[in-house]
Each structure stands twice: as structure tokens, then as C-alpha cells.
Amino acid sequence: WRSTWKGRLTAHDIAAVEVRRFEASEGEDPWRVVIVPKASDSGLRMAGRNGVFETGDYTSAAYAEKVRRALLAHLGMR
């Protein structure tokens, strides 16, 4: 019943790319890379989970930061 939505994020659409720690109910807290769309792009905010896009879980902040830097480089952002 749900429609599928595909979109392409570009540097123009993104306000920030951050590493965040999430509280786990069991085990160690995971780290994720979070893409925050610009406030003016309400369609993207509505498409994301809680207004953002998240990667899967990483076990260390260092690895999540490595992924964040690779994503920024791919998007041509610094």
C-alpha cells in the first residue's frame, strides 16, 4: 500500500553530515552517520526518518567518522 519514493541527495540539499551516538537498549551504543537536509527542503525532511537520513550502526566513532568523511568527499563537501 505504500508508494516507493526515490530521491538523490546532493550537496545542495544537505545542511550537515554528522556522527551521532545512539543509546542502545542492550549492548554497546551504536554510532551512525546522520544526513540532515536543509530546512528549506521540507520534502526531504518528510521523507527521512525523524527528518534525517541515517546509516546503519557502526561499533566505533572512529569508523563512523571515516564513513562521514568518505560521504563528504563523494558529495564534494568539506
C-alpha contacts under 8 A as a table, 3 or more apart, distances in Angstrom:
res1	aa1	res2	aa2	distance
9	L	12	H	7.98
9	L	13	D	6.12
9	L	14	I	7.29
10	T	13	D	5.40
10	T	14	I	6.75
10	T	75	L	6.47
11	A	14	I	5.36
11	A	75	L	5.68
11	A	76	G	7.07
11	A	77	M	6.57
13	D	37	P	5.71
13	D	38	K	5.77
13	D	41	D	6.92
14	I	17	V	7.54
14	I	35	I	6.94
14	I	36	V	5.93
14	I	37	P	4.38
14	I	38	K	5.26
15	A	35	I	7.83
15	A	36	V	5.56
15	A	37	P	5.24
15	A	38	K	4.56
15	A	39	A	7.73
16	A	35	I	6.02
16	A	36	V	5.12
16	A	37	P	7.08
16	A	38	K	7.95
17	V	33	V	6.88
17	V	34	V	5.64
17	V	35	I	4.60
17	V	36	V	6.21
17	V	68	R	6.78
17	V	72	L	7.56
18	E	33	V	5.65
18	E	34	V	5.14
18	E	35	I	6.55
18	E	36	V	7.93
18	E	68	R	7.03
19	V	31	W	6.84
19	V	32	R	5.74
19	V	33	V	4.62
19	V	34	V	6.13
19	V	61	A	7.28
19	V	64	A	6.32
19	V	65	E	6.29
19	V	68	R	7.05
20	R	31	W	5.68
20	R	32	R	5.51
20	R	33	V	6.41
20	R	34	V	6.91
21	R	29	D	6.65
21	R	30	P	5.98
21	R	31	W	4.51
21	R	32	R	6.51
21	R	61	A	7.77
22	F	29	D	5.75
22	F	30	P	5.59
22	F	31	W	6.12
22	F	32	R	7.53
23	E	29	D	5.12
23	E	30	P	7.09
24	A	27	G	6.52
24	A	28	E	6.48
24	A	29	D	4.85
24	A	30	P	6.83
28	E	59	T	7.73
29	D	59	T	7.63
30	P	57	D	5.34
30	P	58	Y	5.58
30	P	59	T	5.46
30	P	60	S	7.23
31	W	57	D	5.59
31	W	58	Y	4.96
31	W	59	T	6.19
31	W	60	S	6.22
31	W	61	A	5.91
31	W	64	A	6.32
32	R	54	E	6.39
32	R	55	T	5.60
32	R	56	G	6.20
32	R	57	D	5.34
32	R	58	Y	6.06
32	R	64	A	6.09
33	V	54	E	5.77
33	V	55	T	5.44
33	V	56	G	7.93
33	V	64	A	6.07
33	V	65	E	7.59
33	V	67	V	7.29
33	V	68	R	6.07
34	V	52	V	6.62
34	V	53	F	5.68
34	V	54	E	4.54
34	V	55	T	6.63
35	I	52	V	5.76
35	I	53	F	5.05
35	I	54	E	6.33
36	V	45	R	8.00
36	V	51	G	7.34
36	V	52	V	5.00
36	V	53	F	6.72
37	P	41	D	6.61
37	P	44	L	6.45
37	P	45	R	6.16
37	P	51	G	7.65
37	P	52	V	6.57
38	K	41	D	5.50
38	K	42	S	7.93
38	K	45	R	7.98
39	A	42	S	6.27
39	A	45	R	7.53
41	D	44	L	5.59
41	D	45	R	6.51
42	S	45	R	4.90
42	S	46	M	6.06
43	G	46	M	5.18
43	G	47	A	6.27
44	L	47	A	4.98
44	L	48	G	6.26
44	L	51	G	7.56
45	R	48	G	5.33
45	R	49	R	7.95
45	R	50	N	7.67
45	R	51	G	4.23
45	R	52	V	6.19
46	M	49	R	7.62
46	M	50	N	7.77
46	M	51	G	5.81
47	A	51	G	7.12
48	G	51	G	4.82
48	G	52	V	4.76
48	G	53	F	5.17
49	R	52	V	5.44
49	R	53	F	6.10
49	R	54	E	7.79
58	Y	61	A	7.48
58	Y	63	Y	6.82
58	Y	64	A	6.09
59	T	63	Y	7.53
60	S	63	Y	5.44
60	S	64	A	6.42
61	A	64	A	5.07
61	A	65	E	6.05
62	A	65	E	5.12
62	A	66	K	6.31
63	Y	66	K	4.97
63	Y	67	V	6.37
64	A	67	V	5.08
64	A	68	R	6.16
65	E	68	R	4.86
65	E	69	R	6.16
66	K	69	R	5.23
66	K	70	A	6.29
67	V	70	A	5.09
67	V	71	L	6.17
68	R	71	L	5.12
68	R	72	L	6.20
69	R	72	L	5.07
69	R	73	A	6.14
70	A	73	A	5.10
70	A	74	H	6.11
71	L	74	H	5.00
71	L	75	L	6.22
72	L	75	L	5.13
72	L	76	G	6.03
72	L	77	M	4.85
72	L	78	R	6.06
73	A	76	G	4.95
73	A	77	M	5.88
73	A	78	R	6.99
74	H	77	M	7.67
